[in-house]
Amino acid sequence: MMKGVQSGTVQAEQLKQDGNLYFKKNRLGAAIDAYTEAITLSPNVSVYWTNRAVCYRKRNDWTRVEEDSRKAVELDHSSVKGHFMLGLALIQREKPTQGIKELERALELGRGASPQSYMVEEIWQELAKAKYSEWERNSTKRTFDLQNLKECCEAALIDKHFRDVTEVEGFIDEVANTTTEQLEALNSVFSKAAEFDTPTEIPDYLCCRITLDIFRDPVTAPSGFTYEKAVILEHLEQVGKFDPITRQPLFPSQLVPNLAIKEAVQAFLEKHGWAYKMD
């Protein structure tokens, strides 16, 4: 019995490799068939489900992407690709709030992934698009509501002004000055309320010195400088094992997550959703 189980496991793994090869050659039907056979032999292996979900994604079959990625996450709660694919499927199926939640989970898990399976930038790109769309919808509604409220307040002040003018004799100038001051104060209050939805510049300390983009996964080198993890790892691999600013020797094992900057970025984005916009 044990030998049969081992044989099935080996066969399933080979089918996965076959599916990977078919996928690279864009033979999606053959890849799906291979992954399906692997699932039949070993249904409790999360990666078989996520691989098949990726194929369905290429076909824009989001119902099946959701089904397979849900199964993958059920089997492995820490599956980065499972949460990522589920998030994409939910957004495509017009469930943005749930989709964003899954993408955020994928991003958090992805930050701790090994360099070989590191996909934070890909996750961030999709999350940023979803979050920016969410901000746009909410911002448009907030702007509309604020404008309506402002107009109602202005109308009430002007109405009060005319009533005061008819009731108070000899103090018309004072009434006019008071109304002007009240209208200016009203404008100031509503301008302040709109500040969070008004794009400005992202503070430099929240941006990578190399990419100049807001941090996704900030890490600090022994020099004290903070870099985007994917970018500094690429530099160390392709350019050389040294800090790009200080030129001191630097190795991947010396990079430490900068939790303070990560939290600062998150706090900034929660208040300023426009900052999710990608150039």
C-alpha positions as CSV (number, residue, x, y, z in Angstrom):
1,M,0.0,0.0,0.0
2,M,2.8,2.4,1.0
3,K,4.6,1.7,-2.3
4,G,1.5,2.5,-4.2
5,V,1.1,5.8,-2.4
6,Q,4.7,6.7,-3.1
7,S,4.3,5.7,-6.7
8,G,1.2,8.0,-7.0
9,T,3.1,10.9,-5.4
10,V,6.0,10.5,-7.8
11,Q,3.7,10.3,-10.8
12,A,1.8,13.4,-9.6
13,E,5.0,15.3,-9.3
14,Q,6.0,14.3,-12.8
15,L,2.6,15.4,-14.1
16,K,3.2,18.8,-12.4
17,Q,6.5,19.1,-14.2
18,D,4.8,18.2,-17.5
19,G,2.2,20.8,-16.8
20,N,4.8,23.4,-16.1
21,L,6.5,22.6,-19.5
22,Y,3.2,22.8,-21.3
23,F,2.4,26.1,-19.6
24,K,5.7,27.6,-20.7
25,K,4.9,26.7,-24.3
26,N,1.4,28.2,-23.9
27,R,-0.3,24.9,-24.3
28,L,-2.9,25.7,-21.7
29,G,-5.3,22.8,-22.4
30,A,-2.5,20.2,-22.0
31,A,-1.2,22.0,-18.9
32,I,-4.6,21.9,-17.3
33,D,-5.0,18.2,-18.1
34,A,-1.6,17.5,-16.5
35,Y,-2.4,19.4,-13.4
36,T,-5.8,17.8,-13.2
37,E,-4.3,14.3,-13.3
38,A,-1.8,15.4,-10.6
39,I,-4.7,16.6,-8.4
40,T,-6.5,13.3,-8.9
41,L,-3.5,11.4,-7.7
42,S,-2.5,13.8,-4.9
43,P,-5.5,16.1,-4.1
44,N,-3.9,17.5,-1.0
45,V,-1.0,19.3,-2.6
46,S,-1.7,23.0,-2.8
47,V,0.7,23.9,-5.6
48,Y,-1.2,21.7,-8.1
49,W,-4.3,23.7,-7.5
50,T,-2.5,27.1,-7.8
51,N,-0.8,26.0,-11.0
52,R,-4.1,25.0,-12.5
53,A,-5.6,28.3,-11.3
54,V,-2.8,30.2,-13.2
55,C,-3.8,28.4,-16.4
56,Y,-7.4,29.4,-15.9
57,R,-6.3,33.0,-15.3
58,K,-4.7,33.0,-18.7
59,R,-8.1,31.9,-20.1
60,N,-9.9,34.6,-18.0
61,D,-12.0,31.8,-16.5
62,W,-12.2,33.6,-13.1
63,T,-14.9,31.3,-11.7
64,R,-12.4,28.4,-11.9
65,V,-9.5,30.5,-10.7
66,E,-11.5,31.3,-7.6
67,E,-12.5,27.7,-7.0
68,D,-8.9,26.3,-7.4
69,S,-7.3,29.1,-5.4
70,R,-9.8,28.7,-2.6
71,K,-8.9,25.0,-2.4
72,A,-5.2,25.9,-2.4
73,V,-5.6,28.3,0.5
74,E,-7.7,25.7,2.3
75,L,-4.8,23.2,2.0
76,D,-2.1,25.7,2.8
77,H,-3.1,28.9,4.6
78,S,0.4,30.4,3.9
79,S,0.2,29.9,0.2
80,V,1.3,33.3,-1.3
81,K,0.2,32.3,-4.8
82,G,-3.1,30.9,-3.5
83,H,-4.1,34.2,-1.8
84,F,-2.8,36.2,-4.7
85,M,-4.8,34.3,-7.3
86,L,-7.9,34.3,-5.0
87,G,-7.6,38.1,-4.7
88,L,-7.4,38.5,-8.4
89,A,-10.4,36.3,-9.0
90,L,-12.6,38.1,-6.4
91,I,-11.8,41.5,-7.9
92,Q,-12.6,40.3,-11.4
93,R,-15.8,38.8,-10.1
94,E,-16.8,42.3,-8.7
95,K,-16.0,41.5,-5.0
96,P,-13.3,44.1,-4.5
97,T,-13.4,44.3,-0.7
98,Q,-12.8,40.6,-0.4
99,G,-10.3,40.6,-3.2
100,I,-8.2,43.4,-1.6
101,K,-8.2,41.5,1.7
102,E,-6.7,38.4,-0.1
103,L,-4.1,40.5,-1.9
104,E,-3.1,42.2,1.3
105,R,-2.7,38.7,2.9
106,A,-0.6,37.6,-0.1
107,L,1.6,40.7,0.2
108,E,2.2,40.1,3.9
109,L,3.1,36.4,3.3
110,G,5.1,37.3,0.3
111,R,7.4,39.6,2.2
112,G,8.8,36.6,4.1
113,A,9.2,34.4,1.0
114,S,12.5,33.1,-0.2
115,P,14.2,34.9,-3.1
116,Q,13.3,32.1,-5.4
117,S,9.6,32.5,-4.8
118,Y,9.6,36.3,-4.1
119,M,6.7,38.0,-5.9
120,V,6.0,41.1,-3.8
121,E,6.2,43.5,-6.8
122,E,3.7,41.5,-8.8
123,I,1.3,41.4,-5.8
124,W,1.9,45.1,-5.1
125,Q,1.0,46.1,-8.7
126,E,-2.3,44.3,-8.5
127,L,-3.1,45.5,-5.0
128,A,-2.2,49.1,-5.9
129,K,-4.6,49.1,-8.9
130,A,-7.4,47.7,-6.7
131,K,-6.8,50.1,-3.8
132,Y,-6.5,53.1,-6.2
133,S,-9.8,52.1,-7.8
134,E,-11.4,51.8,-4.4
135,W,-10.0,55.2,-3.4
136,E,-11.3,56.8,-6.6
137,R,-14.8,55.5,-6.0
138,N,-14.8,56.6,-2.4
139,S,-13.2,59.9,-3.2
140,T,-15.7,60.8,-5.9
141,K,-18.5,60.1,-3.5
142,R,-16.9,62.1,-0.7
143,T,-16.3,65.0,-3.0
144,F,-19.9,65.0,-4.2
145,D,-21.2,64.8,-0.6
146,L,-18.9,67.6,0.6
147,Q,-19.9,69.8,-2.3
148,N,-23.6,69.3,-1.6
149,L,-23.1,70.0,2.1
150,K,-21.0,73.1,1.5
151,E,-23.7,74.5,-0.9
152,C,-26.4,73.9,1.8
153,C,-24.3,75.6,4.4
154,E,-23.6,78.6,2.1
155,A,-27.3,78.9,1.3
156,A,-28.2,78.8,5.0
157,L,-25.6,81.6,5.8
158,I,-26.8,83.8,2.9
159,D,-30.4,83.3,3.9
160,K,-29.5,84.2,7.5
161,H,-27.7,87.3,6.2
162,F,-30.8,88.6,4.4
163,R,-32.9,88.0,7.4
164,D,-30.5,89.8,9.6
165,V,-30.3,92.8,7.2
166,T,-34.1,93.2,7.3
167,E,-34.2,92.9,11.1
168,V,-31.3,95.0,12.1
169,E,-31.3,98.6,11.1
170,G,-28.1,100.7,10.9
171,F,-25.7,97.7,11.2
172,I,-25.8,96.5,7.6
173,D,-22.0,96.7,7.2
174,E,-21.4,94.7,10.4
175,V,-23.8,92.0,9.2
176,A,-22.1,91.9,5.8
177,N,-18.7,91.6,7.4
178,T,-19.9,88.8,9.7
179,T,-21.4,86.9,6.8
180,T,-18.2,87.3,4.8
181,E,-16.1,86.0,7.7
182,Q,-18.5,83.0,8.2
183,L,-18.3,82.1,4.5
184,E,-14.5,82.3,4.5
185,A,-14.4,80.1,7.6
186,L,-16.8,77.7,5.9
187,N,-14.5,77.5,2.9
188,S,-11.5,76.9,5.1
189,V,-13.3,74.0,6.9
190,F,-14.3,72.3,3.7
191,S,-10.9,72.8,2.1
192,K,-9.3,71.1,5.1
193,A,-11.8,68.2,4.8
194,A,-10.7,67.7,1.2
195,E,-7.0,67.6,1.9
196,F,-6.7,63.8,2.3
197,D,-8.2,63.4,-1.2
198,T,-5.9,65.9,-2.8
199,P,-2.7,64.4,-4.4
200,T,0.5,65.9,-3.2
201,E,4.1,64.6,-3.0
202,I,4.9,61.4,-1.2
203,P,7.5,62.1,1.6
204,D,11.0,61.2,0.6
205,Y,11.6,59.0,3.6
206,L,8.8,56.7,2.5
207,C,10.4,56.1,-0.9
208,C,13.3,53.9,-2.0
209,R,16.5,55.8,-2.8
210,I,17.0,53.6,-5.9
211,T,13.5,53.4,-7.5
212,L,12.2,56.7,-6.0
213,D,8.8,54.8,-5.6
214,I,7.0,54.3,-2.3
215,F,8.2,51.3,-0.4
216,R,6.6,47.9,-0.8
217,D,9.0,45.8,1.3
218,P,11.6,48.0,2.9
219,V,14.8,46.5,4.3
220,T,17.7,48.2,6.0
221,A,21.4,47.6,5.3
222,P,24.2,47.8,8.0
223,S,24.9,51.2,6.6
224,G,21.6,52.4,7.9
225,F,20.2,53.1,4.5
226,T,16.8,51.6,3.6
227,Y,16.1,50.0,0.2
228,E,13.3,48.2,-1.6
229,K,14.0,44.5,-1.0
230,A,13.5,43.3,-4.6
231,V,15.7,46.1,-5.9
232,I,18.6,45.7,-3.5
233,L,18.5,41.9,-4.0
234,E,18.7,42.4,-7.8
235,H,21.6,44.8,-7.3
236,L,23.5,42.3,-5.1
237,E,23.0,39.6,-7.6
238,Q,23.7,41.4,-10.8
239,V,26.0,44.3,-9.9
240,G,27.9,43.2,-6.9
241,K,27.9,42.4,-3.2
242,F,28.2,46.0,-2.0
243,D,25.9,48.8,-0.7
244,P,25.0,51.0,-3.7
245,I,25.4,54.2,-1.6
246,T,28.3,53.5,0.8
247,R,30.0,50.9,-1.5
248,Q,30.7,48.8,1.6
249,P,30.5,45.0,1.3
250,L,26.9,43.8,1.6
251,F,25.2,40.4,1.5
252,P,21.5,39.4,1.4
253,S,21.7,37.9,4.9
254,Q,22.6,41.3,6.3
255,L,19.3,42.9,5.2
256,V,16.8,43.5,8.0
257,P,13.1,44.3,7.5
258,N,12.4,48.0,8.4
259,L,9.2,47.6,10.3
260,A,8.9,51.2,11.3
261,I,9.0,52.4,7.6
262,K,6.6,49.7,6.6
263,E,4.1,50.8,9.2
264,A,4.6,54.5,8.2
265,V,4.0,53.6,4.6
266,Q,0.8,51.8,5.5
267,A,-0.4,54.7,7.7
268,F,0.2,57.1,4.9
269,L,-1.6,55.0,2.3
270,E,-4.6,54.5,4.6
271,K,-5.0,58.3,4.7
272,H,-3.9,59.1,1.1
273,G,-5.3,56.4,-1.2
274,W,-4.2,58.5,-4.3
275,A,-0.6,57.4,-3.4
276,Y,-1.4,53.9,-4.7
277,K,-1.5,55.3,-8.3
278,M,1.2,53.7,-10.4
279,D,3.1,55.9,-13.0
